[in-house]
Amino acid sequence: MRYPQPYPGLSRSGPCHGKEPQRFYVLRLLRRLALACLPALAAPCGLQAQQPAASAGTEVSHDIEEIVVTARRPAEIIPTQKLEGKALEALSSHSVADALRYFSGIQIKDYGGIGGLKTVNIRSMGSQHVGVFFDGIQIGNAQNGTVDLGRFSLDNMEAVTLHNGQKSAIFQSAKDFASASAIYMETRRPRFDSTRTDNLKATLKGGSFKTVNPSLLWEHRCGDKVRSSVNAEYLYTSGEYRFRYAKGDGYDTTELRKNGDVRLFRAEAALFGDLPEGAWRTKVYFYDSERGYPGYVDRNIPGRLRNTDRQWDTNLFLQGSLLRRPLPFYTFSLKGKYAYDYLHYLSDEEDGMYIDNRYRQQEVYLSAANLFSILPGWSVDLSVDAQWNGLEADLADFAYPKRYTVLAAAATSLQLKRVSLQGSLLYTHVTDVTRRQGTQAGTRNEFTPALVASCKPLRRHDLSLRAFYKRIFRMPTFNDLYYTQIGNKNLKPEYTEQYDAGAVYAREWYGPKGSCRLEVQLDGYFNRVKNKIVAMPADNQFRWMMLNLGYVEIRGADAVATLGMTHGRLRATLRIAYTYQRAQDFTDPASEHYGDQIPYIPWHSGSAVAGIGWGEWSLNYSFIYTGERYEQAANTRYNYVQPWYTHDLSLAREIGLRRCRMRICAEVNNLLNQQYEVVQCYPMPGTNFRITISLTL
């Protein structure tokens, strides 16, 4: 009899999250029932048991058919949104940034088309407060604190998850506790049936803007304990598209968007292994690109595109993780990473400053997490991380900073019958070293707590009530502190306080030919950001200074509803997300714009994704809406940004061939040719299409 494992190679009785999941109690009960029924099953063979061949010392075995029991995971005690599997594949998305637009409480800044920079902001706290994790290890950027999510393809992505606050499980590295919100990207794990040792998938995408995007995935089983995966992808797009906008005198005109071309190559290679009571994983990631950053549109001078910059990126990292449970009450995890990032930025405008700079970043990261199961339902986690970052640049008088960071976290989880409680305390130590004595920022030592509570008040209904409080901070980046003639070494960290209360309700219906499941999440929250770092002009418009001036309060509500139904060969899904935010700037009480909405935060936003399938066919529709907002801190008519929305449609079919399976998908994005701008003066593409053909062997 074989039972499904919660983690490859990890025993099913291992309480990795402080309490054994409910499905394993069901498995234990089934096992005991099966063992209790063995005598009854053997009763028809009783006469044979009296034959001489079945003597007292002879072992008698009975083959039982495999039993596989599945159950849904319990509701998260901290607000979580997730897209995975077919739901992720159905989206008309080029990158992780595109997929995140369908989450509530999130804002994506997109600076124009495929080639434009894409950053994420969760619940209005700023991009630097979002931790981005790739296969469980954070992607760092000590230079400016942001991660361009447009770089990460969905081609090899298995799931994308958004956590407000932190993950619900306390068994995690200290880094996982160190962000106000976090995005987790999980790449595909190799899976094989009983006879195959290789999986091969080839995909070709093409469409508007002269886009060509081939990719190849090869998975191999190296014996019973080790599996490998190699994935490579190439993308070229011209990024050129026509757009319509209003000139300064009020007349509409049509222009061609240029300098949005992208050439990139991405390759990943990974090994996965099983151990007695554990598992390990290693990965090598390489990314190389050349792209143009399409400039903003000067409405007063038609046809003029300013800041037509170019950028070259080379990113390489090697990371690995190990999970083991050497004792029934003790589980540990080890993680490590080395990363090298090269960036070459060129700006050559006729009437602007000439910039031709090169930056090199390095990072070394080590982590150890230890989970102790003290009593049934009570667990304690102790985690320690160490990290080193260095930045070099060819700028005059550059500080060449190096940063040494140590994080230590203590967390506990108490699981009672209907109540779950968690608490954590994170200690952070940061020391910067620069080439010249006296130019480095001071050493920082900070303690930041988090408290989480959840309960299920009803016996017969799947209703969960939850709440959390978290205080966290983010260190000023190297650019904030040391950028030549701009940085300020005396900057203080930004502090955030998060308060959240919400509920999750789920219900399932079963019939003779199908089933239906409904889940609704609703959360209200209040956030405060203190010591916000802002750029202010100094003695002239060329020289700016970074100062701690900002104070922001954010009040909001997130709502997510998902519905899934199957009836025979028919299947249907629906996901609706809505966000309301009131994000006010209370920095300067003397300002006439005191209490105004902060830039680019809409009061209302939402999305809807609907899909219907019949046999091998599937039709998917998606809708995104972003309401009115302002591009500057002053909420004036001049700074007003109109709402925008898009409709996307895709049709796909899977075809079973003799030795492989083919999937063909046709997409039409921005179906109604909406002319819109996510960031003011950076027009987005109109109607465009894409065709995807994939073969799986």
LINZI-V846420 format. One record per run of one state. SS is the DSSP state (a for helix, b for strand, c for the rest). FROM is the first residue (numbers start at 1). TO is the last residue. If there is no record, write none. Layout:
BEGIN
SS|FROM|TO + SS|FROM|TO
END
This chain:
BEGIN
c|1|21 + a|22|49 + c|50|79 + b|80|84 + a|85|89 + c|90|94 + b|95|95 + a|96|100 + c|101|105 + b|106|110 + c|111|117 + b|118|122 + c|123|126 + a|127|129 + b|130|134 + c|135|136 + b|137|138 + c|139|148 + a|149|151 + c|152|152 + b|153|153 + c|154|156 + b|157|164 + c|165|173 + a|174|177 + c|178|180 + b|181|187 + c|188|197 + b|198|207 + a|208|210 + b|211|222 + c|223|225 + b|226|237 + c|238|240 + b|241|246 + c|247|251 + b|252|257 + c|258|261 + b|262|275 + c|276|277 + b|278|293 + c|294|296 + b|297|297 + c|298|304 + b|305|305 + c|306|308 + b|309|327 + c|328|329 + b|330|347 + c|348|354 + b|355|375 + c|376|377 + b|378|393 + c|394|401 + b|402|415 + c|416|418 + b|419|433 + c|434|443 + b|444|455 + c|456|461 + b|462|474 + c|475|477 + a|478|482 + c|483|493 + b|494|510 + c|511|513 + b|514|537 + c|538|543 + b|544|567 + c|568|569 + b|570|585 + c|586|596 + b|597|597 + c|598|603 + b|604|614 + c|615|616 + b|617|626 + c|627|628 + b|629|630 + c|631|636 + a|637|639 + b|640|641 + c|642|643 + b|644|656 + c|657|660 + b|661|669 + c|670|676 + b|677|679 + c|680|681 + b|682|683 + c|684|687 + b|688|696 + c|697|697
END
